C-alpha cells in the first residue's frame, strides 16, 4: 500500500539589484525545495523562468546561469519570484 502525499506550492517574491541577482538565486537554490524561479523586471515583465527539479545540478544549470548573468548585467532592479513545494 502506498501513501499519497500532496505538495502545496507557496510563492514568494524577492526584490534585488541586478548586481546581487546571481548571489541571491544561489542562496535560494541552496535553501532547497524550490520548484521554479522567475526573474521579472521593474514593470513586472517576466524575463526568464527556470524550472528546477530534484537532480538538476551542475552542468545542467550552466545555460540558466549564463542567462541569469546576462540579465544581471542589463537590469538595475528586478524581482525573483520563487515557487516552493512543501509536502503536507
QUIZIHU-V480266 format. One record per pair of residues at least 4 apart in sequence whose ideal C-beta (glycine too) atoms are under 6 Angstrom apart, sorted by the first residue. I is the first residue (numbers start at 0). J is the second residue. Records with the same first field share a line. If there is no record, write none. Layout:
I->J ; J
//
This chain:
4->86
5->87
6->84 ; 86
7->85
8->82 ; 84
9->83
10->82
11->81
12->78 ; 80
13->79
14->78
15->19 ; 20 ; 23
16->76
17->71 ; 74 ; 75
19->23
20->71
21->67 ; 71
27->81
28->33
32->83 ; 84
33->51 ; 81 ; 83
34->82 ; 84
35->50 ; 82
36->49 ; 81
37->45 ; 48 ; 80
38->46 ; 47 ; 70 ; 77 ; 79
39->43 ; 45 ; 78
40->44 ; 46 ; 74 ; 77
41->76
46->70
47->66
49->63
51->55
55->59
60->64
70->74
//
